[in-house]
Amino acid sequence: MPSRRSLLAAPLVLPALARAQSDWQPSRPVTLLVGFAPGGGTDIIARLVAPALQQSLGVPIAVENRPGASGTIAAQVNSRAAPDGHTVLMSTVSASAVVPPQMTPPPFDIHRDQTAIALAATVPLVAVVPLASPARDLAGFIARARENPGGLNYSSSGVATQQHLAAELLSMAAGIRMTHVPFRGTGQAVNEILAGRIDLAIDTFPTYLPHIRGERVRALATTMPERIDWLPDLPTVAESGFPGFDANVWYMLMGPAGLPVPIRDRWAAALGTALADPVLRPRIREAGFIPGGGTSAEAAALLNRDAERYGALIRQAGIRIE
């Protein structure tokens, strides 16, 4: 989300963005890449903002799902696309900041081969279990895990995704051992936990919000430092015995390497307009997202910070990305 400083500077930034808008306009339909299967958080936010982006840019926008490799397949396609503004990526912290540097060889350089455009949204993660689970709260689940080392499993949408890393953070904090079951996307993981074949998911809140409201899964805790507006009675992991626990997912609009500044700023302005729309903004929040915004410089700083933070966690946990 934009900082107070960036909001105060907005009158100075807007004229530059307006000039960029007059300098560049897409000349044909745009492809908005998504590195995960339909139904997950990345797909949801991409499809929420796509119509508003289309209206702002004046050309059709096609959301194209290219799942696999924790989102890095789509990220690699984006990094190699022509830097003409007609291919962009709705990326995640895992696909653009965390996973690529840990792969051998890295599929692309996260600093050199992609362009941070703007933050689209952040979301809390929520820990959920099947309705048939005997765990009524996080403490109850952890007690079961301690009694059955490695006997309980948890899902993710890929190795070193935020779902995986959040579960590893919890395992390290609680001193438990679980079995990781990665899928090619969140949609598959949801089906498995609804069927009762997965013991725990720590996944994006928008993905599970309809199932929580429909009482098809049981929410145990959220991963943000403070309780979330949508479920004010749901405790945080920090409140549940693990002070300081904090994990979330961000979604960022990314361009290819070498994206010219006028094109980058035109996209950033279009996304900012979409996120401020009085009709769309409540829909984004209703879906469980916290709308983003801000400058491209702020987006790049966030990407660099989390690359360092989660890279250290991966090394500490001994996670291997192949």
C-alpha positions in Angstrom: 0.0 0.0 0.0 1.2 3.6 -0.6 3.2 5.1 2.3 2.2 8.4 3.9 5.2 10.0 2.2 4.1 8.8 -1.2 0.5 10.0 -0.6 1.9 13.5 0.3 4.0 13.5 -2.8 1.1 12.5 -5.1 0.5 16.0 -6.5 4.1 16.0 -7.7 3.9 12.5 -9.2 0.5 12.8 -11.0 1.7 15.3 -13.6 4.6 13.0 -14.6 2.1 10.1 -14.9 -0.2 12.2 -17.0 2.7 13.0 -19.3 3.5 9.3 -19.5 -0.1 8.6 -20.4 0.1 10.9 -23.4 3.4 9.4 -24.5 2.3 5.7 -24.8 -0.8 3.8 -25.6 -1.1 0.0 -26.4 -1.6 -0.6 -30.1 -3.1 -4.1 -29.8 -4.6 -6.5 -27.2 -2.6 -7.0 -24.0 -1.7 -10.3 -22.3 -1.8 -10.4 -18.5 0.0 -13.5 -17.4 -0.8 -15.4 -14.3 1.5 -18.1 -13.0 -1.0 -20.2 -11.2 -4.2 -22.2 -12.1 -7.6 -20.5 -12.0 -9.2 -20.1 -8.6 -6.2 -19.0 -6.6 -5.4 -15.6 -5.2 -3.2 -14.5 -8.1 -5.9 -15.4 -10.6 -8.7 -13.7 -8.6 -6.9 -10.3 -8.3 -5.9 -10.4 -12.0 -9.4 -11.0 -13.1 -10.8 -8.3 -10.7 -8.6 -5.5 -12.1 -8.4 -6.6 -15.7 -11.7 -5.0 -16.8 -10.7 -1.7 -15.2 -7.2 -1.8 -16.8 -8.9 -2.6 -20.1 -11.1 0.4 -19.8 -8.2 2.7 -18.9 -5.8 1.4 -21.6 -8.5 1.2 -24.3 -7.6 -2.3 -25.6 -8.7 -5.9 -24.7 -6.8 -7.6 -21.9 -6.6 -11.4 -21.9 -5.8 -13.1 -18.6 -3.6 -16.1 -19.5 -2.9 -18.8 -16.9 0.5 -20.5 -17.2 0.8 -22.5 -14.0 3.8 -24.4 -12.7 7.1 -24.2 -10.9 5.7 -22.0 -8.1 4.7 -19.3 -10.6 8.1 -19.0 -12.2 7.1 -20.4 -15.6 4.9 -17.3 -16.3 7.5 -15.0 -14.7 10.1 -16.4 -17.0 7.8 -15.9 -20.1 7.2 -12.3 -18.9 10.9 -11.6 -18.3 11.7 -12.6 -21.9 8.7 -10.8 -23.5 9.3 -7.8 -25.8 9.4 -4.6 -23.5 6.6 -2.9 -25.5 3.9 -2.9 -22.8 1.8 -5.6 -24.5 2.8 -8.4 -22.1 2.7 -8.0 -18.3 2.5 -10.3 -15.3 0.4 -10.4 -12.2 3.1 -11.8 -10.0 3.6 -12.9 -6.4 6.3 -12.5 -3.8 7.3 -16.2 -4.4 7.4 -16.0 -8.2 9.3 -12.8 -8.6 11.3 -12.4 -5.3 11.8 -15.7 -3.6 11.9 -18.8 -5.8 14.0 -17.8 -8.9 17.2 -17.0 -7.0 17.1 -20.4 -5.3 16.8 -22.4 -8.5 19.8 -24.1 -10.2 20.3 -22.5 -12.6 18.1 -19.4 -11.9 15.5 -19.1 -14.7 16.1 -15.3 -14.7 17.7 -12.6 -12.6 15.1 -11.0 -10.4 16.8 -7.6 -10.5 17.9 -7.5 -14.1 15.2 -9.4 -16.0 12.0 -7.9 -14.7 10.5 -4.5 -14.1 8.4 -3.7 -11.0 5.4 -1.6 -12.0 3.2 -1.3 -8.9 1.8 -3.2 -6.0 -1.7 -4.5 -6.8 -2.7 -5.9 -3.4 -1.7 -7.7 -0.3 -3.6 -10.4 1.5 -3.3 -12.1 4.8 -2.9 -15.9 4.9 -5.3 -18.0 6.9 -4.8 -21.4 8.5 -7.7 -23.7 7.8 -8.5 -27.4 8.4 -11.2 -29.7 7.1 -14.5 -29.6 8.9 -13.9 -33.2 10.0 -10.6 -32.3 11.7 -10.6 -32.6 15.5 -8.6 -29.4 15.8 -10.9 -26.6 17.0 -8.1 -24.0 17.2 -4.5 -23.6 16.3 -3.3 -24.9 19.7 -5.3 -28.1 19.1 -3.8 -28.6 15.7 -0.3 -28.1 17.0 -0.9 -30.5 19.8 -1.9 -33.2 17.3 1.2 -32.4 15.2 3.4 -32.9 18.2 1.8 -36.2 19.0 2.3 -37.4 15.3 5.7 -36.1 14.1 5.5 -36.0 10.3 2.1 -37.7 10.4 0.1 -34.6 9.4 0.4 -32.9 6.1 -0.1 -29.4 4.7 -0.7 -28.1 1.2 0.8 -25.3 -0.9 0.7 -24.1 -4.5 4.3 -24.9 -5.0 7.7 -25.2 -3.3 8.8 -22.0 -1.6 5.5 -20.2 -2.3 4.2 -18.1 0.6 1.9 -20.9 1.6 4.9 -23.3 2.0 7.1 -20.7 3.7 4.3 -19.7 6.2 3.8 -23.3 7.2 7.6 -23.7 7.6 7.6 -20.5 9.8 4.9 -22.0 11.9 6.6 -25.4 12.1 9.8 -23.8 13.3 8.1 -21.6 15.8 6.0 -24.4 17.2 8.7 -27.1 17.1 6.6 -29.5 15.0 7.2 -31.5 11.8 4.6 -31.9 9.0 4.7 -33.3 5.5 4.6 -30.8 2.7 2.2 -31.6 -0.2 2.8 -29.1 -3.1 0.3 -28.7 -5.9 0.5 -26.8 -9.2 -1.9 -24.2 -8.0 -4.1 -23.2 -5.1 -7.3 -24.5 -6.8 -6.0 -28.1 -6.6 -5.1 -27.7 -2.9 -8.5 -26.3 -2.1 -10.2 -29.4 -3.6 -8.0 -31.7 -1.5 -8.7 -30.0 1.8 -12.4 -29.8 1.0 -12.2 -33.6 0.5 -10.4 -34.0 3.8 -7.2 -35.4 2.3 -5.1 -32.5 3.5 -4.8 -31.7 7.2 -3.8 -28.1 7.0 -3.6 -25.2 4.6 -2.1 -21.8 5.3 -3.3 -20.1 2.2 -4.5 -16.7 0.8 -7.5 -15.4 2.6 -9.5 -14.6 -0.6 -9.2 -18.2 -1.8 -10.7 -19.6 1.3 -13.1 -16.8 2.3 -16.1 -18.3 0.4 -15.4 -21.7 2.0 -15.1 -20.2 5.5 -18.3 -18.3 5.1 -20.0 -21.4 3.6 -18.7 -23.5 6.6 -16.9 -25.9 4.3 -13.6 -25.5 6.1 -12.7 -24.3 9.7 -10.5 -21.3 10.1 -8.0 -21.5 12.9 -6.0 -18.3 12.7 -4.8 -15.5 10.4 -1.1 -14.7 9.8 -1.2 -10.9 10.0 0.0 -9.1 13.1 -3.5 -7.8 13.8 -6.9 -9.4 13.3 -8.6 -8.8 10.0 -11.7 -6.8 9.4 -13.5 -9.6 7.5 -13.4 -12.1 10.5 -12.8 -10.0 13.6 -13.3 -13.0 15.9 -10.6 -15.0 14.2 -7.4 -14.9 16.3 -4.0 -14.3 14.8 -1.1 -16.8 15.0 0.7 -14.3 17.1 -2.2 -14.3 19.6 -2.2 -18.1 19.6 1.1 -18.4 21.3 3.6 -17.1 18.7 4.3 -13.4 19.3 5.7 -11.6 16.3 4.5 -14.1 13.7 3.8 -12.2 10.5 3.3 -13.6 6.9 1.3 -12.3 4.0 1.3 -12.4 0.2 1.6 -9.5 -2.1 0.6 -9.3 -5.8 2.5 -7.0 -8.0 2.2 -6.0 -11.6 5.5 -6.7 -13.3 6.8 -5.9 -16.8 9.7 -7.5 -18.8 13.3 -6.5 -18.6 14.0 -3.1 -20.0 10.4 -1.8 -19.9 10.7 1.9 -20.9 9.8 4.3 -18.1 6.9 5.9 -20.0 5.3 2.5 -20.5 6.0 1.5 -16.9 4.4 4.7 -15.6 1.4 4.3 -17.9 0.7 0.9 -16.5 1.3 2.1 -12.9 -1.2 5.0 -13.5 -3.8 2.6 -15.0 -3.5 0.2 -12.0 -3.7 3.2 -9.6 -6.9 4.4 -11.3 -8.4 0.9 -11.1 -7.6 0.4 -7.4 -9.1 3.8 -6.6 -12.3 3.1 -8.5 -15.3 3.6 -6.1 -17.0 0.5 -7.5 -14.1 -1.8 -7.9 -12.3 -1.0 -4.6 -15.1 -2.3 -2.4 -15.2 -5.4 -4.6 -11.5 -6.0 -4.1 -11.9 -5.7 -0.3 -15.0 -7.9 -0.3 -12.9 -10.6 -2.0 -10.4 -10.4 0.9 -7.7 -8.3 -0.6 -6.1 -5.1 0.7 -5.8 -2.8 -2.3 -2.2 -1.7 -3.1 -1.0 1.2 -5.1 2.1 3.4 -4.7 5.1 4.0 -7.0 7.2 1.7 -9.0 10.2 2.6 -6.8 8.2 1.4 -3.7 7.3 -1.8 -5.5 10.9 -2.5 -6.4 12.0 -1.8 -2.8 9.4 -4.3 -1.5 10.6 -6.9 -4.0 14.2 -6.5 -2.9 13.4 -6.6 0.8 11.4 -9.8 0.6 13.9 -11.5 -1.7 16.5 -11.0 1.1 14.1 -11.9 4.0 12.7 -15.1 2.5 16.0 -16.2 1.0 17.4 -16.4 4.5 14.4 -18.5 5.6 14.8 -20.9 2.8 18.5 -21.4 3.7 17.6 -21.8 7.4 14.9 -24.4 6.7 16.9 -26.3 4.2 14.3 -26.0 1.5 15.5 -27.3 -1.9 14.1 -25.9 -5.1 14.7 -28.1 -8.1 
